[in-house]
């Protein structure tokens, strides 16, 4: 079973939307995957998905039922195969929160999109060479 955790700052907008979309797609394809979402912060813990997120999901026929914000835990870093930060700030925060025994691959949501330009530090993070960047180089590389 492949286990994927989507993560954003509050877990009320982007990551629960990704969770709902991917759960529906996984179910449609009958794949043995587990999908979840979480926040890097505790600000919204216990809250439902944002009303705008709920509206967008309804518009495409997806439910927001059960999408309740939670904060990422230390156990998540070994429970999940992939932890996907919804932006580069989330990825940086995830690397800072990750315990030494992390087994999950931490990536940015957009990091594997063909044709997307990445900074050198992003490539080093993807390759597992750089754990937590303190600054990024300005030179970009084209993926795909």
N, C-alpha and C positions, 0 to 999 in steps of 0.2 A: 504494500500500500504506500502510495506517495502522499506525503503530508505537507501542505502548504499553508503558511500563515501570512496574511497581508497586514501591513502595519502602517498607520499614519499617526499624527500627533494625538488626536482625540478619540479616534475610532467611532466617529459619528457620521462621517461623510465619505471619504474616498475608500478607506479599507473595508467598511461594511458593504459598500456598493460593489467592490471587487469580489468580496465573499459571495454575495448574492448572485452575481453574474456567473462566476466560476462554478458555484454549486449547481446552478441550473445547467450549465454546459456539461459538467462532469456527469450529472444524472442522465442527460440526453444521450451521452456517448457510452453510458454504462461502464464507467471507469472506476477502479477501486482506489479512489483518492479521498483524502480528508481535507476539507477547506475550512479555515477559520480566519478571524481577524482580531486585532488588538491595537492598543495605543501605546505610545512611548511615555505618555504623561498620565497622570491620574485625574486630570481636570474633569473629564466627562464620564468617569466610571459609573456604571449603573443606568446611564441614559440610553434611550432608544436612538435609532438612527435619526439624523437631522431631518426635519420636515421636507426640505428640498430633495434630499436623498430618497426619502420615501416616495415622493411625488414622481421623480425620474424613474424609479424602479417600477412603480405602478404603470407608468406610461408604456413600458416595454413588457408588461405582463408578469413582473416578478414581485414576490412578496418581500416585505421588510420584517415580517414576523420573526421574532427571536434574535434580531440583530441588536444586542445590548452591549454597550461599550464595556470593555475590560482592559486592564493594563497588562502588558506583556510580563511574563514571569521568567525567572531563571530556568525553570523546567522546560519552557517553550524552546529554549536554545538547543535542547537535546531531543525533545519530542518531535519537532518538525524537521523535515528534510530541507525545506526551503523557507526562508523568511524574506519576504519581499517588501521593502520599504517603498512607499508611494512616491517619495521624492528623495533627493540627495541628502537633505537635512535629516530625514528619517533614517536613512542608511548610516549616516555618521553617528546619530544617536544610538542606533542598534549596535554598532561596533563598540561604542562606549559602554553599553549595558551588558554586552555579551560576556559570560563567564569564561574562564580559561578552558573549560571542558566543552566548549561549544562544538557541536557536530553539524549544525545547520549551515547551509550555504546562504549567506546574506547578500542580497542583490537589490538593485533599484528596479522598480517596475518597468522602466523604459530602457534598461541597460542592454537588452538583447534585441532591440528593434533594428532590423537591417536598414542601413542608410543613415542612422543616427550618429552624430559626431560625439565622441567622448573625450574628456580631458585625460591626460596621462595618468593622473592619480586614480581616476575611475577605473581605468583598465587594470591598474595594479591591484585595486580592491577586488575586482572581478576575478583576477588570477590568484587571489589569496596572498599576494606578496606584501601588500600594505593593509594593515588592520584598520587604523583610524587616521585619516588624513588631518594634518594640521593646516595645510594649505594645498591648493591645487595649482598645477602648472597651467599656463594659458594655451599651450599647444594642444590641438585636438586631433583625433584620429578617427577615420571613417570605419564604421562596422559594416561588414557585408559588402 
